[in-house]
Amino acid sequence: MDALTVLALAAFGSTAYLTTLSTVKWLNQQASRTKIAGLVVVGMVLCALIGTIGNASESVVIGFIVGAGITPPVHRWILRRPRPVAGH
């Protein structure tokens, strides 16, 4: 297993998660017809992405799963952190 491949795909899995999250949040604010069509497209893209990754080597799959698995709790933690007040 190539550690560099795992690390690179972990970053890709993290990016895929954050992009999907942002897209779905944006689609939820749209009209019903746009929301449904957009969610179908997002689902199709995710299925194709996961199918392609599943067909790749073991290190690629492990890296993608690690990145997508670690990102949600880290993202929630970042959003909950108290932010320093500017100028003090």
C-alpha positions as CSV (number, residue, x, y, z in Angstrom):
1,M,0.0,0.0,0.0
2,D,1.4,3.4,-1.0
3,A,1.1,5.9,1.9
4,L,1.3,8.9,-0.4
5,T,-1.6,7.6,-2.4
6,V,-3.6,7.1,0.8
7,L,-2.8,10.6,1.9
8,A,-3.7,12.1,-1.5
9,L,-7.0,10.3,-1.6
10,A,-7.8,11.2,2.0
11,A,-7.6,14.9,0.9
12,F,-9.8,14.0,-2.1
13,G,-12.3,12.3,0.1
14,S,-12.4,15.3,2.4
15,T,-13.0,17.6,-0.6
16,A,-15.7,15.4,-2.0
17,Y,-17.5,15.4,1.4
18,L,-17.3,19.2,1.8
19,T,-18.3,19.9,-1.8
20,T,-21.3,17.5,-1.5
21,L,-22.4,19.1,1.8
22,S,-22.2,22.6,0.3
23,T,-24.1,21.6,-2.8
24,V,-26.9,19.9,-0.8
25,K,-27.2,22.9,1.5
26,W,-27.5,25.2,-1.5
27,L,-30.0,22.9,-3.2
28,N,-32.2,22.8,-0.1
29,Q,-32.7,26.6,-0.6
30,Q,-33.9,26.2,-4.2
31,A,-37.3,25.6,-5.7
32,S,-38.7,22.1,-5.4
33,R,-38.2,21.2,-9.1
34,T,-34.6,22.4,-9.0
35,K,-33.9,20.7,-5.7
36,I,-35.1,17.3,-6.9
37,A,-33.1,17.5,-10.2
38,G,-30.0,18.7,-8.4
39,L,-30.2,16.0,-5.8
40,V,-30.5,13.4,-8.5
41,V,-27.5,14.7,-10.3
42,V,-25.5,14.8,-7.1
43,G,-26.5,11.2,-6.4
44,M,-25.4,10.1,-9.8
45,V,-22.1,11.9,-9.5
46,L,-21.4,10.3,-6.1
47,C,-22.3,6.8,-7.4
48,A,-20.0,7.2,-10.4
49,L,-17.2,8.5,-8.1
50,I,-17.6,5.7,-5.6
51,G,-17.8,3.1,-8.3
52,T,-14.6,4.4,-9.9
53,I,-12.8,4.5,-6.6
54,G,-14.1,1.0,-5.7
55,N,-12.6,-0.3,-8.9
56,A,-9.2,1.2,-8.1
57,S,-6.4,-0.2,-5.9
58,E,-6.8,-0.9,-2.2
59,S,-4.8,2.1,-1.1
60,V,-7.0,4.4,-3.1
61,V,-10.1,3.0,-1.5
62,I,-8.6,3.2,2.0
63,G,-7.5,6.8,1.5
64,F,-10.9,8.0,0.2
65,I,-12.7,6.3,3.1
66,V,-10.3,7.8,5.6
67,G,-10.7,11.3,4.2
68,A,-14.5,11.1,4.0
69,G,-14.7,9.5,7.4
70,I,-12.5,12.0,9.3
71,T,-13.8,15.2,7.7
72,P,-17.4,15.4,9.2
73,P,-16.3,15.4,12.9
74,V,-13.4,17.8,12.2
75,H,-15.7,20.1,10.2
76,R,-18.2,20.1,13.0
77,W,-15.4,20.9,15.5
78,I,-14.1,23.8,13.4
79,L,-17.6,25.3,13.2
80,R,-18.2,25.1,17.0
81,R,-14.9,26.6,18.0
82,P,-15.2,30.0,19.6
83,R,-13.8,32.7,17.3
84,P,-11.6,35.5,18.7
85,V,-13.0,39.0,18.5
86,A,-11.1,41.1,16.0
87,G,-9.3,44.2,17.4
88,H,-8.9,43.0,21.0
